Amino acid sequence: MRAVSKTEERQTKKIIVVDDHPTSREGIVKWILSEPDLSVCCQAETAEQALDAVIRLEPDLVVTDITLPGKSGLELIRDLQAVAPALPILVISMHDERLYAERVLRAGGRGYVTKQARGDTIVEAIRRIFSGEVYVSQEASQQILETLVTTKKTPESTSVRELSDREFEVFQLTGQGLSSGQIAHRMHLSIKTVQAHCSNIKAKLKLKTARQLISYAASWMAHEATGGSR
């Protein structure tokens, strides 16, 4: 990463990039640094590192992934809202935008881009956010609007939407066929914690057994994958 002089730093927008995957993080940094008026003042791998950097460096924007060791990107957004409520946050994640964009915006984020997006899309999202706009794809925007204006919701819809962010992550990974041990490894949690989340999910969705949860989650994920909305 190229060094940024003090004079240049004063003239550019300072951005913190948070991602625990070096290759992904370096790719995002590369695109940001290709713009003469944007700079990266810090790279972080965890939510804790990012929060500390925000307090020390007072950046103009934070770009973060959702899946991080320990606290998730969604939890990071809420923590940042507490210490720097005016700080804009852009999420760049591998997760399906239709499943996460609304949650990111509700948490206080200003935009969502998938990691499959082109680099110039990332730059466009950053510039739109700096101009005071919210950035999501047209498809996600339409879905969010439809959710807001829909008055007739199924009981299943309301239940899934009421899951906490951590519970929703566990629910999604369960629907993808991962075991409790695999989910614990993926989310950097203990198996006991994952099992507690599963118990809470079953209670909220009125499911009695783990088999019912797996079946319901798989069905829900399949429905979302075809463009449906519950």
C-alpha positions as CSV (number, residue, x, y, z in Angstrom):
1,M,0.0,0.0,0.0
2,R,1.4,3.4,-0.9
3,A,2.1,5.9,1.8
4,V,-0.1,9.0,2.1
5,S,1.7,12.2,3.0
6,K,0.2,14.6,5.6
7,T,-0.6,17.2,3.0
8,E,-2.3,14.7,0.7
9,E,-4.1,13.1,3.7
10,R,-5.7,16.5,4.5
11,Q,-7.0,16.8,1.0
12,T,-8.4,13.3,0.7
13,K,-11.2,11.4,2.3
14,K,-9.8,9.0,4.9
15,I,-11.3,5.4,4.8
16,I,-10.9,2.5,7.1
17,V,-11.2,-1.0,5.5
18,V,-12.3,-3.9,7.7
19,D,-12.0,-7.5,6.4
20,D,-10.3,-10.5,7.9
21,H,-9.4,-11.9,4.5
22,P,-6.2,-10.3,3.3
23,T,-6.8,-10.9,-0.5
24,S,-10.3,-9.4,-0.3
25,R,-9.2,-6.5,1.8
26,E,-6.2,-5.7,-0.4
27,G,-8.5,-5.7,-3.5
28,I,-10.8,-3.1,-1.9
29,V,-7.8,-1.0,-0.8
30,K,-6.4,-1.1,-4.3
31,W,-9.6,0.3,-5.8
32,I,-9.9,3.0,-3.2
33,L,-6.3,4.1,-3.8
34,S,-6.8,4.3,-7.5
35,E,-8.9,7.4,-6.8
36,P,-6.7,10.5,-6.1
37,D,-9.1,12.0,-3.6
38,L,-9.5,8.8,-1.5
39,S,-7.0,7.4,1.0
40,V,-6.9,4.4,3.3
41,C,-5.8,5.4,6.8
42,C,-6.1,2.0,8.3
43,Q,-6.8,-1.7,7.5
44,A,-8.4,-3.8,10.3
45,E,-9.2,-7.5,10.6
46,T,-11.7,-7.4,13.5
47,A,-14.5,-5.2,14.8
48,E,-12.4,-4.4,17.9
49,Q,-9.5,-3.1,15.8
50,A,-11.8,-1.1,13.6
51,L,-13.5,0.6,16.6
52,D,-10.2,1.5,18.1
53,A,-9.0,2.9,14.8
54,V,-12.1,5.0,14.4
55,I,-11.6,6.6,17.8
56,R,-7.9,7.3,17.1
57,L,-8.0,8.3,13.4
58,E,-11.5,9.9,12.9
59,P,-12.0,8.6,9.4
60,D,-14.6,9.9,6.9
61,L,-15.9,6.5,6.0
62,V,-15.7,2.8,7.2
63,V,-15.9,0.0,4.7
64,T,-16.5,-3.4,6.4
65,D,-17.4,-7.0,5.7
66,I,-20.2,-8.6,7.7
67,T,-18.5,-11.9,8.7
68,L,-15.6,-10.9,11.0
69,P,-13.9,-12.8,13.9
70,G,-15.8,-12.2,17.1
71,K,-18.3,-9.4,16.6
72,S,-20.0,-9.3,13.2
73,G,-20.0,-6.3,10.8
74,L,-23.6,-5.6,11.9
75,E,-22.5,-5.4,15.5
76,L,-19.7,-3.2,14.5
77,I,-22.1,-0.8,12.8
78,R,-24.1,-0.4,16.0
79,D,-20.9,0.1,18.0
80,L,-19.8,2.8,15.6
81,Q,-23.2,4.5,15.7
82,A,-22.6,4.9,19.5
83,V,-19.2,6.5,19.2
84,A,-19.5,8.3,15.9
85,P,-23.1,8.6,14.9
86,A,-22.4,10.7,11.8
87,L,-19.8,8.3,10.4
88,P,-21.0,6.7,7.2
89,I,-20.5,2.9,6.8
90,L,-20.4,0.9,3.6
91,V,-20.7,-2.9,3.8
92,I,-19.0,-5.0,1.1
93,S,-19.9,-8.7,1.7
94,M,-20.1,-12.1,0.0
95,H,-23.6,-12.6,1.5
96,D,-26.7,-12.3,-0.7
97,E,-27.7,-8.6,-0.8
98,R,-31.4,-9.5,-0.8
99,L,-30.9,-11.1,2.6
100,Y,-28.7,-8.5,4.2
101,A,-29.0,-5.1,2.7
102,E,-32.1,-4.2,4.7
103,R,-30.5,-5.4,7.9
104,V,-27.4,-3.2,7.2
105,L,-29.5,-0.1,6.6
106,R,-31.6,-0.8,9.7
107,A,-28.4,-1.1,11.8
108,G,-27.3,2.3,10.5
109,G,-25.2,1.5,7.5
110,R,-25.3,3.7,4.4
111,G,-24.8,1.2,1.7
112,Y,-24.3,-2.5,0.7
113,V,-22.2,-3.9,-2.2
114,T,-21.5,-7.6,-2.8
115,K,-17.9,-8.8,-3.2
116,Q,-18.9,-10.0,-6.7
117,A,-19.4,-6.4,-7.8
118,R,-16.9,-4.6,-10.0
119,G,-14.3,-2.3,-8.4
120,D,-15.9,0.7,-10.1
121,T,-19.2,-0.2,-8.4
122,I,-17.4,0.0,-5.0
123,V,-16.0,3.5,-5.9
124,E,-19.5,4.6,-7.1
125,A,-21.0,3.4,-3.8
126,I,-18.4,5.3,-1.8
127,R,-19.0,8.5,-3.8
128,R,-22.7,8.2,-3.5
129,I,-22.5,7.8,0.2
130,F,-20.1,10.8,0.5
131,S,-22.7,12.8,-1.4
132,G,-25.3,12.0,1.3
133,E,-27.1,9.2,-0.6
134,V,-27.8,5.5,0.4
135,Y,-26.4,2.9,-2.0
136,V,-27.9,-0.5,-2.7
137,S,-28.5,-2.2,-6.0
138,Q,-31.7,-1.4,-7.9
139,E,-33.0,-5.0,-7.1
140,A,-32.4,-4.6,-3.4
141,S,-33.9,-1.1,-3.3
142,Q,-37.1,-2.4,-4.9
143,Q,-37.3,-5.3,-2.4
144,I,-36.9,-2.9,0.5
145,L,-39.6,-0.6,-0.8
146,E,-41.9,-3.5,-1.4
147,T,-41.3,-4.7,2.2
148,L,-42.1,-1.2,3.6
149,V,-45.4,-0.9,1.7
150,T,-46.6,-4.5,2.1
151,T,-49.3,-4.7,4.7
152,K,-50.2,-8.4,4.4
153,K,-47.3,-10.4,5.7
154,T,-47.2,-14.1,6.4
155,P,-46.5,-15.2,10.0
156,E,-43.3,-16.8,8.7
157,S,-42.1,-13.5,7.3
158,T,-42.6,-11.7,10.5
159,S,-40.9,-14.4,12.6
160,V,-37.7,-14.5,10.4
161,R,-37.5,-10.7,10.3
162,E,-37.6,-10.6,14.1
163,L,-34.5,-12.8,14.5
164,S,-31.5,-11.0,15.9
165,D,-28.6,-10.5,13.5
166,R,-26.6,-13.3,15.0
167,E,-29.7,-15.6,15.0
168,F,-30.3,-14.7,11.4
169,E,-26.7,-15.6,10.5
170,V,-27.0,-19.0,12.2
171,F,-30.4,-19.5,10.5
172,Q,-28.9,-18.8,7.1
173,L,-26.0,-21.1,7.6
174,T,-28.3,-23.8,8.9
175,G,-30.3,-23.4,5.7
176,Q,-27.1,-23.9,3.7
177,G,-26.6,-27.3,5.3
178,L,-23.9,-26.5,7.8
179,S,-23.7,-28.3,11.1
180,S,-23.5,-26.6,14.5
181,G,-19.7,-27.3,14.5
182,Q,-19.2,-25.8,11.1
183,I,-21.3,-22.8,11.9
184,A,-19.3,-22.2,15.1
185,H,-16.1,-22.4,13.1
186,R,-17.4,-20.0,10.4
187,M,-18.7,-17.5,12.9
188,H,-15.8,-17.8,15.4
189,L,-18.2,-18.9,18.1
190,S,-18.4,-21.8,20.5
191,I,-20.6,-24.7,19.7
192,K,-22.5,-24.0,22.9
193,T,-23.2,-20.5,21.8
194,V,-24.4,-21.7,18.4
195,Q,-26.7,-24.2,20.0
196,A,-28.2,-21.5,22.2
197,H,-28.9,-19.4,19.1
198,C,-30.6,-22.4,17.5
199,S,-32.8,-22.8,20.6
200,N,-33.8,-19.2,20.4
201,I,-34.5,-19.5,16.7
202,K,-36.7,-22.5,17.2
203,A,-38.7,-20.7,19.9
204,K,-39.2,-17.6,17.8
205,L,-40.2,-19.7,14.7
206,K,-42.4,-22.1,16.9
207,L,-40.3,-25.1,15.8
208,K,-39.9,-28.1,18.2
209,T,-36.9,-30.0,16.8
210,A,-33.5,-29.4,15.1
211,R,-34.8,-31.4,12.1
212,Q,-37.7,-29.0,11.7
213,L,-35.3,-26.0,12.0
214,I,-33.0,-27.5,9.3
215,S,-36.0,-28.2,7.0
216,Y,-37.5,-24.7,7.5
217,A,-34.2,-22.9,7.0
218,A,-33.4,-24.9,3.9
219,S,-36.9,-24.2,2.5
220,W,-36.6,-20.5,3.3
221,M,-33.2,-20.2,1.7
222,A,-34.4,-21.9,-1.4
223,H,-37.3,-19.6,-1.6
224,E,-35.0,-16.5,-1.3
225,A,-32.6,-17.9,-3.9
226,T,-35.4,-17.9,-6.5
227,G,-36.1,-14.3,-5.8
228,G,-39.0,-14.7,-3.4
229,S,-39.6,-12.5,-0.4
230,R,-41.0,-13.8,2.9
